Amino acid sequence: MAGILGDDVNLALRSMDGETASAILKRANDVLKTNRPVGNNHMTTHGSDWMWAVTALMAVLFLITLGLTLVTKHRQRVYHYLALALLLIPTITYFTMASNLGSTAIRTEFKQDGIQGRTRQVFWVRYIGWFITWPIIVLSLLLMTGVGWSTIIFTMGLSMLYAVMFLCGALTHSSFKWGYFVIALLALFLLAYQLLVAARPWARRFDTSKWYIPLAAYTLFFWCLYPISWGLSEGGNVISNDGEHVFYGILDIFSKGLFALALVFLAKQMDFKRLGLWMHDHGRLAPGYDDGTGRHEKLAHHPVQPGRDSGYDHDQYAGSGGARVTDTTTTTTTGV
């Protein structure tokens, strides 16, 4: 059978004109002929090939995660949805960069030996992807800890600042770009503090530290490598444009692709009710709202106490008292 199919393919190719058959066999990447490169130090066909590979990988991971989402109960899909976003956005950004779109030429500050020096192709679409996905990573991590929304929003804002400062520095041709670089490092330091210091006690209180701490440390490790890649590429013009794409691509695969898969598999072990992530078709349920016994409970709103992250008492779900409304009767228990 294989021999018959092989003869049929060869016969079909011979029946074509030489140019068509050569194009099919060669399967060349001619993106740069359609979308012309900008800048002296620009992406080549090799860099485009690499980014097409990353695009395909992210798309495959997205489809796998989508399949796992469809077979998961609706009330337990919160991390699946976050993982889907983490995979879809890089798929779009890498498709755009592989197509040699979403970039501009910026005059370089440094002229390195062996590296084209006058201008460098900077892909601003990459930073848009960071601006969207890094807050999603922060949200995914902090939802495991039970910290208040004020802490979550502030930390998400730090991750946005981290991305924006790199973009501002990349689009600046003078030495002032390093000012933005320093601010980005400051944002990274505050991110590390929020994730490893401020949120750590909450993770222990909700008994999720065994997943949260390794995953937060894993994320911060790769986030610490982004400034190195930026300094060698858009910052110092040390490595070629293709080398830049390989460096960033590896970081994105580990910090987003594998991170998204980890979220999906860890979701099976989390107590969504205790974390307040138990969902139904009409929205989010408060912890203990519907425990399957026919009792419908929800938290009573009470004044925010000094030092609290939110308007309800997390301690109630970590072993101490709080305020709760059962049906129409309010019962208040004070934790000492």
Disulfide bonds with the S-S distance in Angstrom:
none
